Amino acid sequence: MFPVELRGTRAQTLMWAHEHEVEPAALRQLRNIAQLEWVHGVRVMPDVHLGKGATVGSVIAMRDAVAPAAVGVDIGCGMEAVLTSLTAADLPDNLHSLRSRIEAAVPVGFAAHGDPVNVNRLNAEVFGQRAAGTTLRAGWERFWKAFESLDSGVQARESKAHKQMGTLGGGNHFCEVCLDSEQRVWILLHSGSRNIGKELAERHMSVARTLPHNADLPDRDLAVFLSGTPEMNAYRRDLTWAQEYAARNRAVMLALVCKAVRDEFHGQTVRFDNPISCHHNYVAEEVIDGIPMLVTRKGAVRAGAGDLALIPGSMGTRSYVVRGKGNPASFQSASHGAGRRMSRNAAKRQFTVADLVAQTEGVESRKDAGVIDEIPAAYKDIDQVIAAQSDLVDIVATLRQVLCVKG
C-alpha cells in the first residue's frame, strides 16, 4: 500500500513506488536531494526515473530555496488537451492525410515557423472573431515586452523564440489524436518552453554552481538559489517568463492543430470544448504542512482537489484525463506520465524498426529508426502507474491513441 518511506534520508521522502522498482542511480539522487538542509520533504511519483541532478517524477518542497535541477531544463513542460465534437465514425480508415496536415501546421524537431504565428488571425480562424485575443491568452504585448528583462545572454534569441512559439520540438514531445471510451475524438499534445527555456535554465544552473553555499553538495547539479539574493531573483524572473512561454506555446500549437483538424473535415462543423492544460516541470509557491514553501514538480502535476490534469502513456498505449483528490501526503501531486524504464540509447540498442511497427500497430505515426527511442517498451506500464496513485487521482477519461506526431 502506498506511500512507502525511503530510508536513509534527512527530509521525509514518501514514494508511490517500491524501492526495487526504481533504478539505483535514481534512488541515490533522491537521497542526495533529501539531505539538503533547505529541503522540507520529497514526494516520489510512480513514474520516477533518473534525471539530471534531480529525478524525474519528484516533488520537492524547500524553505527559502530552489534547485534549478529540481525543475529541469525544459521549464514549464506540460500537456494540453481538448475534446472535439468528432467521433470515431467521422474518422477515415486511413489517417495519414490528417497526420501530414498536422505536421505541416506544427513544426517538429529543430524546425520553427518561417514567420511568427499571427495569433489574432489564428484565433479568429479557429474560434471565431469574438474570441480573438482571449482564447489563445491575452497579454501578448506585455509578454514579449518582458523579453528585454531576461538574462543578457539570451537577448540575441528573441527572434528565434518568436518563431518557435507554436512548435513541438523533439524527444518525448508529441501531438496525438485519441479516442475515449465513448468513441469521442480528443486532441492531446505535450511540449514545453523550447530552446529559450533550455538556455535560460542552463545559464542559471551554471551560476548556481559557483555560489559558495553550494561548495560541499553531494552532487554539484543540485546547486540551489537562496531567497532574498540577486541570483534567486534573476532565476525566478526568468523561470516565471519561461513557464508562461511554455503555456502559450501549447495554446498556439493546440489552435494550429484544431485548425488542421477543421480543414481536414472541411465538410463538417467541428467544435472544440474548453482545453485542459497543466505544467509538469515548474515551481509554485504553496503552503505545505502549514508552512510557505517553494515547491518544484519535475515530471509531476498538481493534483489538488478537483484539479484536472493529463497523464500520458507511450505512443502505442493509452493516456488519462484525471481529477486530483488533493491528497496532502503527496503535496497534492501526481505523476506526469508513464515514465521511462530504459534510457534512449538502451532502447535503440535493444529494439528494431520491426519492433516499433509491431508495438504501434493501429496508430498512424512515424515508424522509422528516428523514433525507436520512443518505442512503447521503453516506458513503464501506464496502467500500473495509474493504479499506484489511486489515492491521488480519479480517472475522468481513458484515451487511446489513433494518431501520433513525434519530433
N, C-alpha and C positions, 0 to 999 in steps of 0.2 A: 504494500500500500504506500502510495506517495503522499508527502515527500519523505525522502531519506536524508539524513545528515552526513555530509562529507567530513570525515575525521581529519585531524591534524591541521586545523585552520584556526586563526585567531578570531576572525569575524565569523559569525554563524553562516554556514553555507548549506542551503537546502536544495536537494536535487529531485527533479521529476524524471530521473533516470537512475538505473542501478550502476554502481561503480564498474562492474565487469563489462558493461555495455559501452563504456567511454574509453577512448584511447588513452594510454598512459601519459602521453605528452599533453593532452587536454587537461587531465587531472592535475598535472604539475602546474599548468597555467592557472587553474582555479585556485590551487593552494597558494601560489605566489601572490595573486592579487588579494586574496583574503588575509594575507599577512600585513598588507599596507596599513599604516596607522590611521589613515583617513577613512578607511572602509568600515561602514556600519554593518553591512550584510551583503551576501551574494546569493542570488537565486539562479538555478540552473535548469534550463528547459530540456524537454526530452529530445530535441533535435541537436543537442550540443555537439560541437566538434572543434578541432584545433583551429585557431585563428592567429593573427599576428599580435603578439603581446597578450591580448585577452581572447578568451574562447568565443566563438560564435555560438549564440544560444545562451547568453548570460545577461543577468540583470544585476547591476551593481549600484548600491546606494552609498554615497560618500558625503561626509560633512565638510563643507567648505573646500572641496577639491574635485577635480575631474581629470581622468586619464584619457587623453585622446584615443589611445588604442582600444579603450572600452566602448568607443563609439564606432570606430572603424574608418577606413579611408573613403568609403562611399557614403559620405554624410547624407542622411535623410533618405537612404534607400528604402523602398517600400512598395506597396501594392495599390492598385486601383481596379475597381470592377464596376460594371453596370449591367443590369438586367434589361434586355431588349424585348420588343413586342413580337419578335420572331419565335417560331417553334421549329422543332426538328423536321416537321413536314414541309417547311419552307426551304430547307437546305437542299441543294442539288446533291446527286450522288458523288460527284467529284468536286472537291473544294479547292482545287489547285488555282483556279482563276481568282477566288477570293484571297487566297494567301498571296498571290502575286500582286494583287491590288493593295493589300495592307503593306507589303514590303516596299512597294513603290511610294506609298504615302509616308511611311515612317523609316527614316534611315537607320540602319543597324550596324553593329560593329564600330569601326572608327569613322564611319561616314557621318556627314552632317547635311543640313539643308543648304542649298546654294545661296539662298537669301533667308533672313529671319522670317519665321511664320507670321503672317498678318493675323493677329489674334482676333481682332474685331471682325474681320471678314469671315474667319473660320467660325466664330461664334454665331454669326448671322446665318451662315450656310447650314450649320448643323442643328442649332437650337432655335433659330428664328430671330428676327431683328430685335424683338422686345427683350431678349435675353443677352444681347450684345453687351459686353463689359462686365457681366456678372457671372455667367455660367463658368467661364474659364478664369475666374477670380479677378476681382477689381484690383486697382493699385499698381498697374504695370509701370507707370511712370515713376512712382515712388520707389518701386523695387529696383529698377535699373539705375536710378539715380544713386542708390546706395552702393553701387559697384565701386565708385571712386573712393569710398571709405575702407574698402577691403585692403588686405595686406599689399604693400607696394610691389611685392614680387609677382603678383598676378595681374597687374594693371594692363599689361600687353595682351591679355587673354580675353578682353571683353568682347571683341568681335566673334571669337570662337565660341564663347559662352552663348551669345545671341543665336548663332547658327546651330548650336547643339540643343537648344531649347526645343523639345518635342522630338527627341531621338532616343533610341532604345539602348545602344551600347551592346556589349558582348557578354561573355561569361554565362552566368546563370540568369541573365535578364531575358525576358520573353514577353510575347503578346499571344494570347490564346483566345479561341472561340470555344466555348464549352456548352454542354447541355446539363441541366439539373434533372432531378428525379421526375419532374413533371414535363420533361422534354422542352423546357423553355431555354432560349439561347442567351448566354451571357458573354460579355467581353471581359477578359481578365488580363492585366499587364503588371509587370514587375520591372522597375528601374529606379535610378537614383539621381545624384547631382552631377553625373557625367564627369568630364575631365576637370572642370573648375572645382568641384567638391574634393576630388582626389588631390589636386595641387594644394589647396588650402589645408587639408588635413596633414599632408606630408610636411609642409612648411612648419606648421605648428608643432608637430611631433619632433621635428629637428630642434626647435627652440627648447622644448620641454626637456630634452636630454641634456642640455647644457646647464640647467638650473642646479644650484648647489644642493638643495634638499633632495635631489634625485640621485645623488652620487653613489649611494650604497644599496640601490634596489636589487632584488634578486633577478630582475630582467629589465634591461635598460629600455625596452619597449613599453614598460609600464610607467614611464615618467608622467608626473602629474603637474597640473597647474593649481595654484592655491588662490582662493578667493581674496579679493582686495588687491591683487597685483596687476601691473600693466599687462603682463603676459596672459593672465586669465581673462582680463577684459577684452584683449585683442582676439583671443580664441573664441570667446562667447559671441562676440560681434560677428566674426566670420562664420562660425558654426550656425548661428541663427539664420544668416542670409543663405547659406548653402542648404539648410533644411527647407527653406522656402523655395529655393530654386528647384529642389527635387520634387516638391509637391506641385509646383507649377509645370514642371516638365511632364509629369504624369498626366496632369489635366489636359495639356495641349496634345499629348500623344493619344489620350483617350478620345478626344474630339476628332483627331485625324483618322483614327480607326473607325469611329462611328460614321464619319463621312464616307469612308471607303465601303463600309457595310451598306450604307444607304445607297451609294452609287451602284453597288453590285446588285442590289434588289430594287432597281430603279422603277419597276412597275408596281411596287408596293409602298404603303405608308409604314415606315419603320419608326417606332418611338423608343425613347430611352428613359429609364427610370432615374431616380437620383443616384449618383455614384456613391460607392463606398470607398473610403481612402484611409490608409494607415501607413505610418512610418514604421520601420523596424531597425533602423540604425540612427539613434538620436539621443539627445539629452533633454530632460524635463525637470522642472522644479516641482517636487512633490513632498507631501508630509508622510513620513514613514515612522511608525511607532511613536507618533506624536511629535516628531522632530522634523524641521525643514531639511530636506536633502536635495542633492543633485543626483538624479537617477539616470544612469546610462542603460539603454537597451541596445545590445548589439546582437542582431538576429533574434529579436523578441518583440512582441507587440504589447501595447497596453490592453488589458482585459478587465477594465473597471466594470462595475455592474451596468449592464445594458450597452456597453461599447460594442459596436460591430467591428469585426476585423476579418482578415483574409489569411488563410494558411494554405499555401500551395504545395502540391506534391510534385513529383517529377513529370517530365513531358509525356509519359506514357501511362500515367496512373490517374489520379484524381486530386481535386483541391476542395477546400472547405470554406464556406462563409460561416463565421461563428459569432456568438454573442458572449461577452465576458460575464463572469459571475462575481467579479470584484473580490476575489479571494485575497485577503491581506497577507497570507502566508507566502504568496508568490510575488509580493509587492505589486499585486494586481496586474500580473503579466501572463503571457502565454507564448508558445513557440511561434516562429515566423515561417516555418515550412517543414519539410521532411528532414532536412539536414544531410550533409554528405556523410557517407560511410567509408569512402575512399577518396584519395586525392585525384586531381585531374590527370596527373602523369600515370598514376596506378591504373586508372580507368582506361587510358589509351593503350597501356601495355597489355591489359587483360582482355579487352573486348575488340571486336571487329565490326566492320560495317554491316555484316550479315547479322550480328547480334543486335545492332541498333535497329535494323529493319524489323527483326522479329519482335523486339520489345516495344516498338512504336506502331505495331500493326493497328490499322484503323484510324490513325492520326495523320492528317495531312501536314507534313513537316519535312524539313531537310533530313536526308538520310545518307549522309556522307561522312568522311573521316574528320571533317572540321568540327563536328558536334559529338563525337564519340565520348568526350569527357563529360557530356551531359546525359549520357545513357541512363535510363531509369535504375539499373542495377547499381549505379554509383551512389545512389541515395538510399536512406533508410526507408523502411516501410511506413508510408504516411498514415495508414490506418492504425498501426501500433503507436505512432507518435500522438495521434489524436486520442486514442484510448488512454494513454498515460496521463493526459491532462483533463480528464472528465470532471475533475473538481475545479477546473479553471475556466472552462468554456462550455457552452451548449452549441450543438450543431444547428445552424439555420438552413443551410443548403449544401448538398454534395454536388460538385461539378465534375463532369467527365470531359476531358479534352477531346475535341474532334479536329482541331487545327492549332498548330503551334508555330510561331515565328521566333527563331533564335538569331542572335547576332553572330 
